[in-house]
Amino acid sequence: MPEPQDHERHGSGGPAGEPVTAHVSPTGEEFEVLGRAGPVALEPAPDVPAEAREDLLVLKCDDLFLCARRDGDVLTGRVSGEGLYTQDTRFLSRLRVRLSGAAPVMLSSTVTSGYGAVIDATNPVLDGVPQETVNIRRRLIVSDRLHCEVAITSYRPCPIALDLVVELGADFADVFEVRAAARRDARGRVLATKLDSTRVVFAYVGEDGGHRETRVHLEPAASEVRPDGDGAVARWRLEIPPRGSASVVVAVEPWTGERAAGDRSLGDAIASVDHASRVWHDACTRIETDDDGLARLIDASLRDLHALLTTTTHGRLPAAGIPWYVAPFGRDSIWASLMALMMEPDVARETLLVLAALQAEADEPWRDAEPGKILHELRCGELARAGIIPHRPYYGTVDATPLFLVLAAGYLRWTGDLGTLTALRPALDAALRWIDEFGDLDGDGFIEYERRSAGGLLQQGWKDSHDSIMHADGTPAEGPIALVEAQAYVYLAKTEVAEVYDAFGDGERATALRRDADDLRRRFDAAFWDAEAGSYVLALDGRKRQVRSIASNQAHALYCGIADPEKAALVAERLMAPDMFSGWGLRTLSADSPAYNPMSYHNGSVWPHDNAIAAAGLKRYGHAAQAARIARTMLDVGALARDARLPELFCGFSRRDAQVPVAYPVACIPQAWAACTPFLLLKTLLGLRADARSGALMVDQPLLPPDVARLELHGLRIGEGSVSLSFRSEGGVTGFSLLEQHGAVRVTMSA
């Protein structure tokens, strides 16, 4: 969007203090100013059933995404977040189809791709038309705009006449307002809607001075287009011959001046997004298996990772999740890229470049920024651009910076691309400096966090809800907080990025990094071990007291290798105890804790990505059976999920009490971590480790998930070469064979 400019003017002779009556858009078109927009409606629309709010139809292409009910309708509501969004703005808040005054009766709703869906419906009893004699097929395609095609087919032997009505509305709400994270009593200026038989234009001028339009194109021309409150209604009178059909296309184009779609037919849009999808899938490792549930889960995960890739001014990276987090997120984008390395390592390269370009250069308390820090979240909506929230970008995360280094090392191992890492060296140097000079707030050798921004996050680890860090007695821990997993990430970062500095030819720096990591491991063991609990603690608080809650965070210490091997066995046992392992996965917090709530965001829920990290840590320390148990559980969850998508999280109720996983009401689906969970689980169980610089792929004690007898990887890239492998399980023993090899890659099995 162009920088804010004053395109508004007063009526002739009006003093400066009078209300603005006209606004000229950046294209020179004049709009009448109706007044200030009111607050965003926060309660669910009364006619949206609970099941529709919990089970959305979600489609995305690049930075444009749609959240709709399963029948394709869009209605405003706080819980569901329905709408068409781009640039953190809801450009369409109402899209409702009616047939001669009645709602179609949905028959099926199928997500055909990450960007497309088909909804079949039939008619109730209409005047002169018996029920279930008309098919209403709605096809939704998200490309550079939303295409909604409504095709009506009559199975009557005589001609029929029907009114097709489409209700439209655009509230231009900032996504922070939609999810109730921010609220204003008065917003920007609403402009008068422009309409005729072929188009409807909604327009708004935000407090950031930005001009936004929702341009709705109607094809064919409607019989009638009229205003309807703050929205509009288009009506087509359709004369349908015996056993004939008719169709209408409604195309919704967000326009900001910065983001403007060109003219494109529905056919051209489908061809474009289909081609991009084929190119993406062709570049990815192909997985074949005899387990239908696992196959569906892998297909959905690849589709969702592709859909979540979002273009920024600095390049493309995975957004965190739909609908609330379609934005660059340091931690989330890194974890997704790290998990997907064996599927498509170019995702990691692009993520590294984007995050390096946005790395903090100055100390800015309002944004919780310090030199070398990797961002938490970048937003480009009205609230961020107007400076009402600090997300341009916001840096309140303690772990994104060490994880950035972990991703850089992982990318080099899988690709051998030293050129990209050399270009990134200043960013790596700055990240290491942040860890040593800014991350350690009190000089004790551990990285801590404490909020400085009034608009920032109180908790700045991956569990960033305000009540996520509690002592064992249920009282909040006061900062600065040194999280168990943050220390583990620093250990892993310094251990693995030392290999990168070796590749740079800087052996002295590599040796110093390994020495730092070894020293951290010794101090970590002394400060974080709780002998009575038989576990590492969750954190150290601001007075260096142990925060002795048992949580899933401790599993990250196993993943990173910082745990003492003997103590790791006790941690593994503690993690798999009934208060932690629900039967549907590891809970985020022990059920024995006073702060436990299975329906909370971070204090008892189950997160698939967290379980994949735990499984990798368990396998690392030799607990393969427990890792396989977690993997099988996540596959079970995926098999029961609609569209085979793992949710961001679900409730932590025991499997004995809940025969299916209990949904968390506002979970993102799809979500980047969850989408990439199957990739990390498979990499863990198959024991894959790449060393592209020496042209090797190591397979360490492979183990297929229970009930999976065969799995093949085709086109697995290591450096400039690739291999295809077949894994087969018989009698509980998994073996593998080399199917195909291209380039100088050797496959070895560790002893």
Secondary structure, 3 states (H helix, E strand, C coil): CCCCCCCEECCCCCCCCCCCCEEECCCCCEEEEEEECCCCCCCCCCCCCHHHHHCCEEEEECCEEEEECCCCCECCCCCCCCEEEECCEEEECEEEEEECCECCEEEEEEECCCCEEEEEEECCCECCECCCCEEEEEEEEECCCEEEEEEEEECCCCCEEEEEEEEEECCCCEHHHHCCCCCCCCCCEEEEEEEECCEEEEEEECCCCCEEEEEEEEECCCCEEEEECCEEEEEEEEEECCCCEEEEEEEEEEECCCCECCCCCHHHHHHHHHHHHHHHHHHCCEEEECCHHHHHHHHHHHHHHHHHEEEECCEEEEEEECCCEEEEEHHHHHHHHHHCCCCCCHHHHHHHHHHHHCCCCCCEHHHCECCCCCCCECCCCHHHHCCCCCCCCECCCCCHHHHHHHHHHHHHHHHCCHHHHHHCHHHHHHHHHHHHHHHCCCCCCCCCECCCCCCCCCCCCCCCCCCCCECCCCCECCCCEEEHHHHHHHHHHHHHHHHHHHHHCCHHHHHHHHHHHHHHHHHHHHHHEECCCCEECCEECCCCCEECCCECHHHHHHHHCCCCHHHHHHHHHHHCCCCCECCCCEECECCCCCCCCCCCCCCCCECHHHHHHHHHHHHHCCCHHHHHHHHHHHHHHHHHCHHHCCCCCECCCCCCCCCCCCECCCCCCCEHHHHHHHHHHHHHHHCEEEEHHHCEEEECCCCCCCCCCEEEEEEEEECCEEEEEEEEEECCEEEEEEEEEECCCEEEECC
